[in-house]
Amino acid sequence: MLLWTAQTIEAYNTLIHSGAYRCDESKIIDFEWWKPAYDWIAQMMKEQIGDPPKGVKYPVWLWYRWKGKNKKPDLRAHRSFGEKGTKLMLIEVEIPDNKVVLSDFDNWHSVLNGTYSYTQTTNEKEFDDVYEWLQSLPEEQRTQEIRHSWESIFDISIWDTDFSRNGIWVQATVWELKKEYIRKVYPFVC
């Protein structure tokens, strides 16, 4: 599977010199805020592609689909990669399908924010009906329904309506990048 990841020069050097790059938990921005979402995606990865290598807890993130196509991300979209002026490496890799979990980037924000995923609603009335139904549930059941709704992030089929969209921006997670996966490297500045 063809994928792309924007990494710091330090991460790229680690990949080249050690042969692999793994998520460094200490470098995750706002980690305490995002930890529940990272724990959830790590559990989903275990279920879909198996346990991580020893010492790995969280995934490395990549792009699979950009603006509805499996293509190299537009490097001019600096906000997608980091703070303006940051020097990065866009690494193009080919990774076996059985080592990758794909998910809808927009829908991932439901997991990040701990909210219900309304991606499957097609109009405002459906949205309102689901919202009212959720509010009518006891708190424990509501929490279970919210967490269950997150599984919809793994539907990467494409649709784009006036009310919702899906599959336009698809991210990928892997347990590690390996040097042998590299196809091309594009240095750039955000």
N, C-alpha and C positions, 0 to 999 in steps of 0.2 A: 504494500500500500504506500502510495506516495504522500508524504507529509512534510510540513515545514514548521520550524520552531525558531523563535527569536531568543537568543541567549546572550549573556554578557560575554565579553572577551575572556574573562576568568573561567566561566563555565565551558566555553569552547576549548580553552587550553587544557582544562581538566579532561575533557573528552578525548582530545588528541593524545595527551601524554599518558593517561591511565588506561585508555581504551574504552572507558564508559563514563557516562555522566548520570547521576541520580539526583533527585530533588534534595536540596539542602533545606531542611525545615526552618533553620534560622534565617533564611533569606525570603521566606514567604511574607509578603506585605500584609499587614493587619492580621497576622496569623491567629491571634486569640479570637478575633471576630469571625474568621472564616473556618476555624478548626472543625466545628460540627459538619460543615459541608465537605471539607476534605476527608474527614473520617467516613462520611457516607459514601463518597465516590470511591474511596479506597476499598470499602466493603463490597461495593458493586463490582469493582474490578476483580476482586478475589473470586466472586461468584461467576464472572464472565470469562476471565482469562487465567485464573489460578493465583496462587500466592506469589507475593513479590520475592525477589532475591533477598537473602539474609541481609539485615541492616536497612532495608528500604521500607518506608512507611507510607510515603505519599508519591503521587505520580509526577512525571514530567509532562508538560502540556505542549500540544502542537496544534496546527491547523490542518484540517482535511479539506474543507470546502470554504471558499471565500467568494462572497457575492453569488452564491448558487452554483459555482463551478469548482472542480478539483484543480485549483491553479495556485501558483505562488501568490501569497498575499501582497497587496500593494504597499510597498515600503513608504509611500508618502503619507500613509495613515498613521502618523507617528503616535497618536494617542492609543493606538492598539498595542503598542510595543513597549512604551516607557516614556519617561520624562523627556521633553524636548532637549536635544543636545547630547543625549546618551549615545555612546558608541556601542553598537551591537553587531551580532553576526546572525544572519538568517541562514539556518542550516536546512538544506533539502535532504530528506532521508527516504529510504525505501525500507519499510519494516514489515515483517510477516504479519498478515492479517490476524493471526491467532494471538498476537502480542499487543493488540490495539483495541481500545474501547472508544467508540464514537458517540458523541452526544451533541444535541442542539445547543449552541452557545446562548441564544436568547433565553431559552427555557431553563438553562443552568442557573440563571439568576433567581429563579424560584427557590432552588436549593440553597444558594448563597444567602438569600434573605429569609429563609425559613417560612416561606409562604406557599400557598396552594398554587399548583401549576394550572393555569387557565388556558393553556395552549389549545386544548381540544374544543373550547367554546367558539362558536362561529358567529355569534352576534351578541348585542348588549343584553337582550332578554335572557339568553342562556347563561351569560356571565352573572347577571343578577340572581337568577334562580339557583345557581351553584353557590353563590355567596350566601344567600338566605338559608339554603340547606346546611351549609357548613356551620353557620351561626346557631342553628337549631340543635346541633349535636352537643352531647356532653364533651367537656374539654379533652378527656383522654381519647375518645373516639375521633374528635376533630383532628387531634394531633396525628393519629394513625392514618386518617384519610389524607391529610396534607403530605405526610411522608410517602404514602402509596402513590400519590399523584406525581411525585418526582420521577418515577420510573418512565414517565412519558418523555423525558429528555433523550432517551435512547431511540426514539422514533425520529429518524433523520429524513423522512420523506419530505419533499418540497411542496409547500403551498404558500401563497402570499395573497391574502385577501385584505379588504378594507379594515377588517377587525383583528385578524391575527396572521402570523406567518410562522413558518417552520422550515428547517433544513436549509436555509439560505446561508447561514454561518454555522459550520460544523467544526467542533473542536475534537481533538483526540487526546487520549491519555495513555501513557505507557509507563511501565515500571522503571525503565532505564533506556537511555540512548547508548548505542554501541558505535564505536568508531567505524566498523564495517558497514553500518547503515548509511553512511554519508555518501551523497551523490554530488552535491555542489554546495558552495558556501558563498554568501553574499554579504560582505561587510557593509554596514550602513550607519548613518547617524540619524537619530529620531528628529 
